[in-house]
Structure formats: structure tokens, C-alpha cells
Amino acid sequence: MPLEAHIKEHAAYFHRFDSVWTPSVLILDPNGKERYRLEGYLPKDEFRAHLEMGLARVAFMSKDWATAEDRYTAVLQRYPNSKAAPEALYWKGVSHYKSTNDHTVLSELPEQFQEKYPDSIWALKTAAWMH
Amino acid sequence: MKVQWLKDADAALLEAKTRKQPLLIDFSAAPA
């Protein structure tokens, strides 16, 4: 569901949703709670990847783990070289863990990060799960 | 596919809630 907020026509929306920079995109869950914020321009594919990350975050925060995992997987499949991909890999693993309580998926992540995204900050976040 | 942008935030929030769909808000200052 898309809502347009142009600074000249809808200035009040900038204050209402704490938007202080353009372009910005906010993704809210169905209850109107902000779940994702993207500020600044991005190339088309990066932008699409981040929009899908936003939808994945909506599912994750509603504890719909299966949908979240599917959406993060889709980001990895469609945009494997995007800047969003390492974060998608991280949260895909966490979503799977949340739905199964199987911690082995977390212990497998450090190796996956070393192989695919070793320089990502998300690789550092998985280091604690290395055995 | 042409996007049908909503202009009213309250109506958009209500519709998102009714349809149980996320709401995307595009904040722009670009010339029309």
C-alpha cells in the first residue's frame, strides 16, 4: 500500500513520521508501526533489495518466521551481490532458528559468511556462534 | 504497472490495517 508524502503538499507528514531527509522511504506494519527506514538515493537494484528487506522485517517483527525466512531468502536469490545480502543472510538464519529452535543453523552461519561475505559487519555478528 | 499513490495518511493507515498489508511511505522533495 503506497502513500505519497511530498514536502510541498504533505509537509505535516514529515513531522508526523519523523522524516528529516529526502528521499526517504518508510515501511510500516499493518498497525502503522514503523519497521524499516531507508534514507537517501540508491541504485535501482539496491533500492529494490532494501524494499524487500523492509517487507521481510515486517514479517519478522510480527513473528511470522516462515514468511520472514522466505523473504530474506528471496533477497539472497534475487540480489546476492547487493549491500543488503549479508544482512539478509543473517536474518534468514535467525528466522529459521526462531521457527525451529534449532541452533545448528546459527553455528553454520560463520562459515557461510566467511565464504560469501567475509568483510561484512554481519560476519562479525556471527563470529560468536563459531564452534 | 502504474502505482496508485494514496495521498491521505489517515486513510492509508486505515486501509493498511483493514487489508492487513504493510504501508510504504515515500517522502520526496523532487519536482513533480
Backbone of each chain as nested JSON, in Angstrom:
{
  "chains": [
    {"id": "A", "residues": [
      {"number": 1, "name": "MET", "atoms": {"N": [0.856, -1.184, 0.0], "CA": [0.0, 0.0, 0.0], "C": [0.904, 1.25, 0.0]}},
      {"number": 2, "name": "PRO", "atoms": {"N": [0.908, 2.054, -1.057], "CA": [1.832, 3.185, -1.152], "C": [1.183, 4.536, -0.811]}},
      {"number": 3, "name": "LEU", "atoms": {"N": [1.888, 5.304, 0.003], "CA": [1.428, 6.647, 0.372], "C": [2.488, 7.656, -0.059]}},
      {"number": 4, "name": "GLU", "atoms": {"N": [2.052, 8.667, -0.768], "CA": [2.966, 9.714, -1.216], "C": [3.006, 10.834, -0.187]}},
      {"number": 5, "name": "ALA", "atoms": {"N": [4.236, 11.303, 0.108], "CA": [4.395, 12.425, 1.04], "C": [5.378, 13.41, 0.416]}},
      {"number": 6, "name": "HIS", "atoms": {"N": [4.853, 14.324, -0.352], "CA": [5.714, 15.33, -0.975], "C": [5.843, 16.529, -0.045]}},
      {"number": 7, "name": "ILE", "atoms": {"N": [7.057, 17.054, 0.023], "CA": [7.33, 18.098, 1.021], "C": [6.46, 19.344, 0.84]}},
      {"number": 8, "name": "LYS", "atoms": {"N": [6.04, 19.619, -0.397], "CA": [5.223, 20.806, -0.618], "C": [3.744, 20.554, -0.322]}},
      {"number": 9, "name": "GLU", "atoms": {"N": [3.291, 19.345, -0.594], "CA": [1.864, 19.043, -0.445], "C": [1.521, 18.414, 0.897]}},
      {"number": 10, "name": "HIS", "atoms": {"N": [2.502, 17.744, 1.511], "CA": [2.202, 16.994, 2.739], "C": [3.267, 17.259, 3.802]}},
      {"number": 11, "name": "ALA", "atoms": {"N": [3.587, 18.519, 3.999], "CA": [4.667, 18.863, 4.935], "C": [4.401, 18.296, 6.337]}},
      {"number": 12, "name": "ALA", "atoms": {"N": [3.155, 18.242, 6.727], "CA": [2.833, 17.759, 8.072], "C": [3.224, 16.294, 8.264]}},
      {"number": 13, "name": "TYR", "atoms": {"N": [3.227, 15.543, 7.181], "CA": [3.588, 14.126, 7.302], "C": [5.053, 13.96, 7.69]}},
      {"number": 14, "name": "PHE", "atoms": {"N": [5.891, 14.917, 7.279], "CA": [7.318, 14.827, 7.629], "C": [7.492, 14.884, 9.144]}},
      {"number": 15, "name": "HIS", "atoms": {"N": [6.764, 15.772, 9.777], "CA": [6.828, 15.881, 11.232], "C": [6.175, 14.661, 11.882]}},
      {"number": 16, "name": "ARG", "atoms": {"N": [5.051, 14.271, 11.369], "CA": [4.29, 13.169, 11.957], "C": [5.081, 11.859, 11.985]}},
      {"number": 17, "name": "PHE", "atoms": {"N": [5.851, 11.626, 10.908], "CA": [6.593, 10.362, 10.812], "C": [8.101, 10.549, 11.017]}},
      {"number": 18, "name": "ASP", "atoms": {"N": [8.488, 11.712, 11.563], "CA": [9.901, 11.979, 11.866], "C": [10.8, 11.832, 10.649]}},
      {"number": 19, "name": "SER", "atoms": {"N": [10.352, 12.327, 9.535], "CA": [11.175, 12.274, 8.338], "C": [11.896, 13.613, 8.171]}},
      {"number": 20, "name": "VAL", "atoms": {"N": [13.221, 13.573, 8.152], "CA": [14.001, 14.814, 8.105], "C": [14.898, 14.887, 6.876]}},
      {"number": 21, "name": "TRP", "atoms": {"N": [14.729, 13.928, 5.982], "CA": [15.594, 13.937, 4.805], "C": [14.838, 13.325, 3.625]}},
      {"number": 22, "name": "THR", "atoms": {"N": [15.165, 13.8, 2.442], "CA": [14.566, 13.189, 1.248], "C": [15.678, 12.741, 0.304]}},
      {"number": 23, "name": "PRO", "atoms": {"N": [15.441, 11.689, -0.464], "CA": [14.261, 10.852, -0.331], "C": [14.374, 9.918, 0.875]}},
      {"number": 24, "name": "SER", "atoms": {"N": [13.243, 9.619, 1.437], "CA": [13.161, 8.606, 2.489], "C": [11.964, 7.714, 2.214]}},
      {"number": 25, "name": "VAL", "atoms": {"N": [12.135, 6.469, 2.533], "CA": [11.031, 5.523, 2.426], "C": [10.858, 4.844, 3.77]}},
      {"number": 26, "name": "LEU", "atoms": {"N": [9.643, 4.853, 4.261], "CA": [9.318, 4.149, 5.496], "C": [8.403, 2.984, 5.162]}},
      {"number": 27, "name": "ILE", "atoms": {"N": [8.626, 1.88, 5.83], "CA": [7.711, 0.754, 5.704], "C": [7.116, 0.501, 7.079]}},
      {"number": 28, "name": "LEU", "atoms": {"N": [5.794, 0.604, 7.135], "CA": [5.058, 0.414, 8.381], "C": [4.333, -0.92, 8.333]}},
      {"number": 29, "name": "ASP", "atoms": {"N": [4.159, -1.534, 9.475], "CA": [3.371, -2.76, 9.502], "C": [1.884, -2.406, 9.425]}},
      {"number": 30, "name": "PRO", "atoms": {"N": [1.012, -3.384, 9.29], "CA": [-0.418, -3.066, 9.117], "C": [-1.019, -2.269, 10.273]}},
      {"number": 31, "name": "ASN", "atoms": {"N": [-0.355, -2.277, 11.427], "CA": [-0.848, -1.49, 12.563], "C": [-0.251, -0.092, 12.617]}},
      {"number": 32, "name": "GLY", "atoms": {"N": [0.525, 0.255, 11.584], "CA": [1.054, 1.604, 11.499], "C": [2.368, 1.81, 12.232]}},
      {"number": 33, "name": "LYS", "atoms": {"N": [2.993, 0.725, 12.67], "CA": [4.266, 0.852, 13.378], "C": [5.417, 0.786, 12.38]}},
      {"number": 34, "name": "GLU", "atoms": {"N": [6.324, 1.752, 12.478], "CA": [7.465, 1.768, 11.563], "C": [8.35, 0.555, 11.794]}},
      {"number": 35, "name": "ARG", "atoms": {"N": [8.68, -0.135, 10.693], "CA": [9.541, -1.307, 10.788], "C": [10.812, -1.187, 9.968]}},
      {"number": 36, "name": "TYR", "atoms": {"N": [10.85, -0.217, 9.05], "CA": [12.036, -0.091, 8.196], "C": [12.098, 1.321, 7.658]}},
      {"number": 37, "name": "ARG", "atoms": {"N": [13.326, 1.839, 7.592], "CA": [13.517, 3.208, 7.09], "C": [14.729, 3.22, 6.172]}},
      {"number": 38, "name": "LEU", "atoms": {"N": [14.528, 3.798, 5.017], "CA": [15.59, 3.887, 4.018], "C": [15.737, 5.357, 3.646]}},
      {"number": 39, "name": "GLU", "atoms": {"N": [16.916, 5.915, 3.895], "CA": [17.138, 7.336, 3.632], "C": [18.227, 7.505, 2.579]}},
      {"number": 40, "name": "GLY", "atoms": {"N": [17.983, 8.353, 1.603], "CA": [18.961, 8.619, 0.544], "C": [18.709, 7.78, -0.688]}},
      {"number": 41, "name": "TYR", "atoms": {"N": [19.337, 8.231, -1.774], "CA": [19.182, 7.531, -3.053], "C": [19.997, 6.248, -3.069]}},
      {"number": 42, "name": "LEU", "atoms": {"N": [19.501, 5.279, -3.81], "CA": [20.234, 4.044, -4.075], "C": [20.021, 3.657, -5.535]}},
      {"number": 43, "name": "PRO", "atoms": {"N": [20.972, 2.938, -6.119], "CA": [20.719, 2.378, -7.452], "C": [19.499, 1.46, -7.415]}},
      {"number": 44, "name": "LYS", "atoms": {"N": [18.902, 1.277, -8.57], "CA": [17.608, 0.593, -8.645], "C": [17.598, -0.779, -7.938]}},
      {"number": 45, "name": "ASP", "atoms": {"N": [18.569, -1.615, -8.249], "CA": [18.553, -2.956, -7.66], "C": [18.812, -2.932, -6.154]}},
      {"number": 46, "name": "GLU", "atoms": {"N": [19.679, -2.023, -5.718], "CA": [19.893, -1.897, -4.277], "C": [18.609, -1.433, -3.591]}},
      {"number": 47, "name": "PHE", "atoms": {"N": [17.937, -0.502, -4.247], "CA": [16.693, 0.011, -3.688], "C": [15.655, -1.11, -3.574]}},
      {"number": 48, "name": "ARG", "atoms": {"N": [15.52, -1.88, -4.634], "CA": [14.559, -2.993, -4.592], "C": [14.915, -3.989, -3.487]}},
      {"number": 49, "name": "ALA", "atoms": {"N": [16.205, -4.29, -3.393], "CA": [16.639, -5.244, -2.368], "C": [16.278, -4.734, -0.973]}},
      {"number": 50, "name": "HIS", "atoms": {"N": [16.484, -3.443, -0.751], "CA": [16.176, -2.883, 0.568], "C": [14.67, -2.814, 0.819]}},
      {"number": 51, "name": "LEU", "atoms": {"N": [13.894, -2.566, -0.22], "CA": [12.441, -2.611, -0.029], "C": [12.007, -4.008, 0.409]}},
      {"number": 52, "name": "GLU", "atoms": {"N": [12.601, -5.015, -0.203], "CA": [12.243, -6.385, 0.18], "C": [12.731, -6.699, 1.591]}},
      {"number": 53, "name": "MET", "atoms": {"N": [13.859, -6.1, 1.966], "CA": [14.319, -6.249, 3.355], "C": [13.288, -5.65, 4.312]}},
      {"number": 54, "name": "GLY", "atoms": {"N": [12.687, -4.559, 3.897], "CA": [11.659, -3.942, 4.727], "C": [10.456, -4.836, 4.925]}},
      {"number": 55, "name": "LEU", "atoms": {"N": [10.028, -5.475, 3.846], "CA": [8.891, -6.39, 3.962], "C": [9.26, -7.605, 4.813]}},
      {"number": 56, "name": "ALA", "atoms": {"N": [10.494, -8.049, 4.667], "CA": [10.95, -9.167, 5.499], "C": [10.934, -8.767, 6.975]}},
      {"number": 57, "name": "ARG", "atoms": {"N": [11.331, -7.526, 7.229], "CA": [11.361, -7.05, 8.617], "C": [9.951, -6.971, 9.203]}},
      {"number": 58, "name": "VAL", "atoms": {"N": [9.007, -6.573, 8.384], "CA": [7.613, -6.544, 8.839], "C": [7.182, -7.946, 9.278]}},
      {"number": 59, "name": "ALA", "atoms": {"N": [7.504, -8.937, 8.462], "CA": [7.139, -10.318, 8.813], "C": [7.884, -10.762, 10.066]}},
      {"number": 60, "name": "PHE", "atoms": {"N": [9.183, -10.432, 10.139], "CA": [9.994, -10.841, 11.289], "C": [9.435, -10.259, 12.584]}},
      {"number": 61, "name": "MET", "atoms": {"N": [9.106, -8.976, 12.551], "CA": [8.638, -8.317, 13.77], "C": [7.236, -8.756, 14.174]}},
      {"number": 62, "name": "SER", "atoms": {"N": [6.507, -9.343, 13.22], "CA": [5.198, -9.888, 13.598], "C": [5.326, -11.37, 13.974]}},
      {"number": 63, "name": "LYS", "atoms": {"N": [6.58, -11.828, 14.062], "CA": [6.896, -13.209, 14.446], "C": [6.347, -14.227, 13.454]}},
      {"number": 64, "name": "ASP", "atoms": {"N": [6.202, -13.78, 12.228], "CA": [5.839, -14.694, 11.145], "C": [7.161, -15.201, 10.558]}},
      {"number": 65, "name": "TRP", "atoms": {"N": [7.771, -16.139, 11.282], "CA": [9.148, -16.553, 10.964], "C": [9.259, -17.165, 9.579]}},
      {"number": 66, "name": "ALA", "atoms": {"N": [8.268, -17.95, 9.19], "CA": [8.347, -18.623, 7.886], "C": [8.341, -17.606, 6.747]}},
      {"number": 67, "name": "THR", "atoms": {"N": [7.437, -16.62, 6.849], "CA": [7.394, -15.593, 5.804], "C": [8.672, -14.766, 5.804]}},
      {"number": 68, "name": "ALA", "atoms": {"N": [9.157, -14.45, 6.989], "CA": [10.405, -13.685, 7.08], "C": [11.549, -14.452, 6.421]}},
      {"number": 69, "name": "GLU", "atoms": {"N": [11.651, -15.731, 6.742], "CA": [12.734, -16.529, 6.142], "C": [12.597, -16.568, 4.623]}},
      {"number": 70, "name": "ASP", "atoms": {"N": [11.366, -16.727, 4.151], "CA": [11.145, -16.732, 2.693], "C": [11.568, -15.407, 2.062]}},
      {"number": 71, "name": "ARG", "atoms": {"N": [11.228, -14.322, 2.715], "CA": [11.552, -13.009, 2.139], "C": [13.055, -12.742, 2.16]}},
      {"number": 72, "name": "TYR", "atoms": {"N": [13.721, -13.136, 3.238], "CA": [15.179, -12.957, 3.269], "C": [15.847, -13.87, 2.229]}},
      {"number": 73, "name": "THR", "atoms": {"N": [15.312, -15.06, 2.075], "CA": [15.844, -15.963, 1.044], "C": [15.676, -15.348, -0.335]}},
      {"number": 74, "name": "ALA", "atoms": {"N": [14.534, -14.717, -0.561], "CA": [14.282, -14.085, -1.865], "C": [15.29, -12.973, -2.136]}},
      {"number": 75, "name": "VAL", "atoms": {"N": [15.627, -12.195, -1.11], "CA": [16.639, -11.142, -1.293], "C": [17.965, -11.773, -1.706]}},
      {"number": 76, "name": "LEU", "atoms": {"N": [18.33, -12.862, -1.04], "CA": [19.599, -13.519, -1.354], "C": [19.609, -14.086, -2.771]}},
      {"number": 77, "name": "GLN", "atoms": {"N": [18.461, -14.589, -3.192], "CA": [18.391, -15.177, -4.534], "C": [18.364, -14.105, -5.619]}},
      {"number": 78, "name": "ARG", "atoms": {"N": [17.622, -13.034, -5.375], "CA": [17.459, -12.005, -6.412], "C": [18.611, -11.009, -6.44]}},
      {"number": 79, "name": "TYR", "atoms": {"N": [19.173, -10.733, -5.26], "CA": [20.209, -9.688, -5.174], "C": [21.41, -10.181, -4.359]}},
      {"number": 80, "name": "PRO", "atoms": {"N": [22.032, -11.279, -4.792], "CA": [23.114, -11.869, -3.986], "C": [24.333, -10.968, -3.844]}},
      {"number": 81, "name": "ASN", "atoms": {"N": [24.484, -10.018, -4.761], "CA": [25.647, -9.127, -4.691], "C": [25.294, -7.748, -4.152]}},
      {"number": 82, "name": "SER", "atoms": {"N": [24.093, -7.599, -3.674], "CA": [23.685, -6.296, -3.147], "C": [24.272, -6.069, -1.762]}},
      {"number": 83, "name": "LYS", "atoms": {"N": [24.239, -4.828, -1.327], "CA": [24.705, -4.495, 0.025], "C": [23.761, -5.046, 1.084]}},
      {"number": 84, "name": "ALA", "atoms": {"N": [22.557, -5.375, 0.677], "CA": [21.578, -5.908, 1.624], "C": [21.777, -7.403, 1.869]}},
      {"number": 85, "name": "ALA", "atoms": {"N": [22.482, -8.059, 0.972], "CA": [22.551, -9.523, 1.024], "C": [23.147, -10.058, 2.336]}},
      {"number": 86, "name": "PRO", "atoms": {"N": [24.25, -9.502, 2.839], "CA": [24.778, -10.055, 4.099], "C": [23.777, -9.968, 5.257]}},
      {"number": 87, "name": "GLU", "atoms": {"N": [23.081, -8.854, 5.326], "CA": [22.063, -8.717, 6.379], "C": [20.939, -9.728, 6.168]}},
      {"number": 88, "name": "ALA", "atoms": {"N": [20.589, -9.959, 4.903], "CA": [19.536, -10.945, 4.599], "C": [19.969, -12.338, 5.032]}},
      {"number": 89, "name": "LEU", "atoms": {"N": [21.24, -12.664, 4.811], "CA": [21.733, -13.986, 5.213], "C": [21.665, -14.148, 6.734]}},
      {"number": 90, "name": "TYR", "atoms": {"N": [22.038, -13.1, 7.433], "CA": [21.997, -13.132, 8.899], "C": [20.566, -13.379, 9.398]}},
      {"number": 91, "name": "TRP", "atoms": {"N": [19.64, -12.558, 8.914], "CA": [18.271, -12.652, 9.432], "C": [17.534, -13.873, 8.905]}},
      {"number": 92, "name": "LYS", "atoms": {"N": [17.936, -14.368, 7.756], "CA": [17.378, -15.637, 7.271], "C": [17.7, -16.741, 8.283]}},
      {"number": 93, "name": "GLY", "atoms": {"N": [18.956, -16.765, 8.726], "CA": [19.353, -17.765, 9.71], "C": [18.618, -17.595, 11.027]}},
      {"number": 94, "name": "VAL", "atoms": {"N": [18.501, -16.359, 11.456], "CA": [17.802, -16.099, 12.724], "C": [16.326, -16.474, 12.605]}},
      {"number": 95, "name": "SER", "atoms": {"N": [15.722, -16.168, 11.477], "CA": [14.302, -16.519, 11.264], "C": [14.115, -18.029, 11.339]}},
      {"number": 96, "name": "HIS", "atoms": {"N": [15.05, -18.749, 10.727], "CA": [14.959, -20.207, 10.754], "C": [15.11, -20.716, 12.186]}},
      {"number": 97, "name": "TYR", "atoms": {"N": [16.064, -20.14, 12.898], "CA": [16.253, -20.533, 14.294], "C": [15.001, -20.254, 15.123]}},
      {"number": 98, "name": "LYS", "atoms": {"N": [14.398, -19.095, 14.89], "CA": [13.197, -18.724, 15.642], "C": [12.057, -19.701, 15.377]}},
      {"number": 99, "name": "SER", "atoms": {"N": [11.952, -20.179, 14.15], "CA": [10.827, -21.058, 13.816], "C": [11.079, -22.494, 14.238]}},
      {"number": 100, "name": "THR", "atoms": {"N": [12.344, -22.897, 14.379], "CA": [12.639, -24.306, 14.662], "C": [13.298, -24.528, 16.027]}},
      {"number": 101, "name": "ASN", "atoms": {"N": [13.877, -23.459, 16.573], "CA": [14.684, -23.563, 17.795], "C": [15.904, -24.459, 17.59]}},
      {"number": 102, "name": "ASP", "atoms": {"N": [16.267, -24.65, 16.357], "CA": [17.43, -25.467, 16.019], "C": [18.655, -24.554, 15.911]}},
      {"number": 103, "name": "HIS", "atoms": {"N": [19.497, -24.582, 16.946], "CA": [20.622, -23.634, 16.97], "C": [21.744, -24.007, 16.016]}},
      {"number": 104, "name": "THR", "atoms": {"N": [21.667, -25.197, 15.415], "CA": [22.744, -25.566, 14.483], "C": [22.783, -24.619, 13.286]}},
      {"number": 105, "name": "VAL", "atoms": {"N": [21.627, -24.058, 12.944], "CA": [21.607, -23.125, 11.813], "C": [22.462, -21.896, 12.114]}},
      {"number": 106, "name": "LEU", "atoms": {"N": [22.494, -21.505, 13.386], "CA": [23.311, -20.354, 13.76], "C": [24.806, -20.704, 13.717]}},
      {"number": 107, "name": "SER", "atoms": {"N": [25.13, -21.901, 14.156], "CA": [26.546, -22.279, 14.174], "C": [27.092, -22.497, 12.762]}},
      {"number": 108, "name": "GLU", "atoms": {"N": [26.201, -22.655, 11.8], "CA": [26.657, -22.806, 10.409], "C": [26.886, -21.457, 9.726]}},
      {"number": 109, "name": "LEU", "atoms": {"N": [26.339, -20.41, 10.318], "CA": [26.416, -19.095, 9.664], "C": [27.837, -18.534, 9.535]}},
      {"number": 110, "name": "PRO", "atoms": {"N": [28.702, -18.65, 10.571], "CA": [30.043, -18.074, 10.413], "C": [30.77, -18.586, 9.173]}},
      {"number": 111, "name": "GLU", "atoms": {"N": [30.648, -19.871, 8.908], "CA": [31.318, -20.431, 7.728], "C": [30.711, -19.874, 6.438]}},
      {"number": 112, "name": "GLN", "atoms": {"N": [29.391, -19.743, 6.433], "CA": [28.739, -19.178, 5.24], "C": [29.195, -17.742, 5.009]}},
      {"number": 113, "name": "PHE", "atoms": {"N": [29.346, -17.011, 6.1], "CA": [29.803, -15.623, 5.953], "C": [31.257, -15.558, 5.491]}},
      {"number": 114, "name": "GLN", "atoms": {"N": [32.084, -16.441, 6.01], "CA": [33.482, -16.434, 5.566], "C": [33.59, -16.725, 4.076]}},
      {"number": 115, "name": "GLU", "atoms": {"N": [32.674, -17.551, 3.609], "CA": [32.691, -17.921, 2.193], "C": [32.129, -16.815, 1.308]}},
      {"number": 116, "name": "LYS", "atoms": {"N": [31.036, -16.174, 1.754], "CA": [30.317, -15.248, 0.867], "C": [30.542, -13.775, 1.173]}},
      {"number": 117, "name": "TYR", "atoms": {"N": [30.519, -13.424, 2.448], "CA": [30.578, -12.004, 2.812], "C": [31.53, -11.793, 3.994]}},
      {"number": 118, "name": "PRO", "atoms": {"N": [32.806, -12.155, 3.824], "CA": [33.725, -12.144, 4.976], "C": [33.979, -10.748, 5.557]}},
      {"number": 119, "name": "ASP", "atoms": {"N": [33.814, -9.709, 4.734], "CA": [34.12, -8.359, 5.219], "C": [32.905, -7.619, 5.768]}},
      {"number": 120, "name": "SER", "atoms": {"N": [31.787, -8.286, 5.774], "CA": [30.567, -7.641, 6.249], "C": [30.556, -7.551, 7.77]}},
      {"number": 121, "name": "ILE", "atoms": {"N": [29.928, -6.498, 8.262], "CA": [29.754, -6.393, 9.715], "C": [28.891, -7.537, 10.237]}},
      {"number": 122, "name": "TRP", "atoms": {"N": [28.053, -8.075, 9.365], "CA": [27.193, -9.191, 9.766], "C": [28.014, -10.457, 9.984]}},
      {"number": 123, "name": "ALA", "atoms": {"N": [29.157, -10.537, 9.312], "CA": [30.062, -11.663, 9.561], "C": [30.592, -11.586, 10.993]}},
      {"number": 124, "name": "LEU", "atoms": {"N": [30.916, -10.379, 11.432], "CA": [31.395, -10.214, 12.809], "C": [30.325, -10.634, 13.811]}},
      {"number": 125, "name": "LYS", "atoms": {"N": [29.071, -10.333, 13.469], "CA": [27.981, -10.638, 14.405], "C": [27.739, -12.132, 14.554]}},
      {"number": 126, "name": "THR", "atoms": {"N": [28.195, -12.899, 13.576], "CA": [28.008, -14.348, 13.673], "C": [29.215, -15.047, 14.301]}},
      {"number": 127, "name": "ALA", "atoms": {"N": [30.295, -14.287, 14.494], "CA": [31.528, -14.914, 14.972], "C": [31.34, -15.611, 16.321]}},
      {"number": 128, "name": "ALA", "atoms": {"N": [30.476, -15.067, 17.137], "CA": [30.248, -15.655, 18.469], "C": [29.61, -17.035, 18.376]}},
      {"number": 129, "name": "TRP", "atoms": {"N": [29.044, -17.344, 17.238], "CA": [28.366, -18.643, 17.08], "C": [29.287, -19.707, 16.516]}},
      {"number": 130, "name": "MET", "atoms": {"N": [30.562, -19.345, 16.301], "CA": [31.507, -20.298, 15.723], "C": [31.896, -21.326, 16.769]}},
      {"number": 131, "name": "HIS", "atoms": {"N": [31.964, -22.584, 16.334], "CA": [32.374, -23.655, 17.263], "C": [33.676, -24.295, 16.789]}}
    ]},
    {"id": "B", "residues": [
      {"number": 1, "name": "MET", "atoms": {"N": [3.575, -1.392, -14.545], "CA": [2.366, -1.232, -13.733], "C": [2.425, 0.13, -13.03]}},
      {"number": 2, "name": "LYS", "atoms": {"N": [1.399, 0.911, -13.201], "CA": [1.371, 2.236, -12.594], "C": [0.93, 2.125, -11.123]}},
      {"number": 3, "name": "VAL", "atoms": {"N": [1.69, 2.767, -10.268], "CA": [1.379, 2.736, -8.836], "C": [0.292, 3.762, -8.537]}},
      {"number": 4, "name": "GLN", "atoms": {"N": [-0.722, 3.343, -7.823], "CA": [-1.782, 4.247, -7.388], "C": [-1.414, 4.788, -6.002]}},
      {"number": 5, "name": "TRP", "atoms": {"N": [-0.784, 5.954, -5.994], "CA": [-0.319, 6.52, -4.73], "C": [-1.481, 7.112, -3.95]}},
      {"number": 6, "name": "LEU", "atoms": {"N": [-1.554, 6.767, -2.694], "CA": [-2.526, 7.395, -1.811], "C": [-1.951, 8.717, -1.326]}},
      {"number": 7, "name": "LYS", "atoms": {"N": [-2.824, 9.652, -0.965], "CA": [-2.364, 10.986, -0.558], "C": [-2.718, 11.3, 0.9]}},
      {"number": 8, "name": "ASP", "atoms": {"N": [-3.672, 10.553, 1.44], "CA": [-4.17, 10.839, 2.779], "C": [-3.608, 9.804, 3.757]}},
      {"number": 9, "name": "ALA", "atoms": {"N": [-2.815, 10.249, 4.699], "CA": [-2.143, 9.323, 5.61], "C": [-3.131, 8.549, 6.477]}},
      {"number": 10, "name": "ASP", "atoms": {"N": [-4.13, 9.219, 7.002], "CA": [-5.092, 8.523, 7.87], "C": [-5.844, 7.45, 7.094]}},
      {"number": 11, "name": "ALA", "atoms": {"N": [-6.249, 7.785, 5.874], "CA": [-6.951, 6.809, 5.045], "C": [-6.03, 5.644, 4.689]}},
      {"number": 12, "name": "ALA", "atoms": {"N": [-4.772, 5.956, 4.419], "CA": [-3.815, 4.908, 4.062], "C": [-3.569, 3.976, 5.245]}},
      {"number": 13, "name": "LEU", "atoms": {"N": [-3.416, 4.553, 6.438], "CA": [-3.2, 3.737, 7.634], "C": [-4.398, 2.834, 7.903]}},
      {"number": 14, "name": "LEU", "atoms": {"N": [-5.58, 3.386, 7.709], "CA": [-6.803, 2.594, 7.926], "C": [-6.905, 1.464, 6.912]}},
      {"number": 15, "name": "GLU", "atoms": {"N": [-6.585, 1.786, 5.662], "CA": [-6.67, 0.767, 4.622], "C": [-5.639, -0.342, 4.854]}},
      {"number": 16, "name": "ALA", "atoms": {"N": [-4.444, 0.047, 5.275], "CA": [-3.406, -0.947, 5.566], "C": [-3.867, -1.876, 6.686]}},
      {"number": 17, "name": "LYS", "atoms": {"N": [-4.473, -1.291, 7.695], "CA": [-4.948, -2.098, 8.826], "C": [-6.086, -3.028, 8.395]}},
      {"number": 18, "name": "THR", "atoms": {"N": [-7.003, -2.484, 7.613], "CA": [-8.147, -3.28, 7.157], "C": [-7.704, -4.442, 6.283]}},
      {"number": 19, "name": "ARG", "atoms": {"N": [-6.771, -4.155, 5.381], "CA": [-6.296, -5.188, 4.454], "C": [-5.164, -6.039, 5.025]}},
      {"number": 20, "name": "LYS", "atoms": {"N": [-4.698, -5.649, 6.224], "CA": [-3.581, -6.354, 6.867], "C": [-2.351, -6.379, 5.961]}},
      {"number": 21, "name": "GLN", "atoms": {"N": [-2.073, -5.211, 5.386], "CA": [-0.911, -5.079, 4.498], "C": [0.016, -3.991, 5.03]}},
      {"number": 22, "name": "PRO", "atoms": {"N": [1.314, -4.12, 4.725], "CA": [2.243, -3.05, 5.11], "C": [1.939, -1.767, 4.342]}},
      {"number": 23, "name": "LEU", "atoms": {"N": [2.413, -0.673, 4.9], "CA": [2.248, 0.639, 4.255], "C": [3.627, 1.2, 3.938]}},
      {"number": 24, "name": "LEU", "atoms": {"N": [3.82, 1.58, 2.7], "CA": [5.072, 2.215, 2.279], "C": [4.814, 3.706, 2.133]}},
      {"number": 25, "name": "ILE", "atoms": {"N": [5.649, 4.526, 2.767], "CA": [5.522, 5.98, 2.636], "C": [6.766, 6.513, 1.942]}},
      {"number": 26, "name": "ASP", "atoms": {"N": [6.538, 7.214, 0.851], "CA": [7.636, 7.784, 0.072], "C": [7.715, 9.289, 0.345]}},
      {"number": 27, "name": "PHE", "atoms": {"N": [8.758, 9.7, 1.039], "CA": [8.977, 11.121, 1.33], "C": [9.875, 11.705, 0.251]}},
      {"number": 28, "name": "SER", "atoms": {"N": [9.342, 12.69, -0.428], "CA": [10.062, 13.23, -1.578], "C": [10.011, 14.751, -1.593]}},
      {"number": 29, "name": "ALA", "atoms": {"N": [11.048, 15.322, -2.201], "CA": [11.046, 16.757, -2.466], "C": [11.295, 17.007, -3.947]}},
      {"number": 30, "name": "ALA", "atoms": {"N": [11.206, 15.933, -4.711], "CA": [11.501, 16.04, -6.145], "C": [10.428, 16.864, -6.844]}},
      {"number": 31, "name": "PRO", "atoms": {"N": [10.821, 17.626, -7.866], "CA": [9.816, 18.379, -8.629], "C": [8.817, 17.427, -9.266]}},
      {"number": 32, "name": "ALA", "atoms": {"N": [7.564, 17.843, -9.287], "CA": [6.515, 16.98, -9.857], "C": [6.705, 16.859, -11.359]}}
    ]}
  ]
}
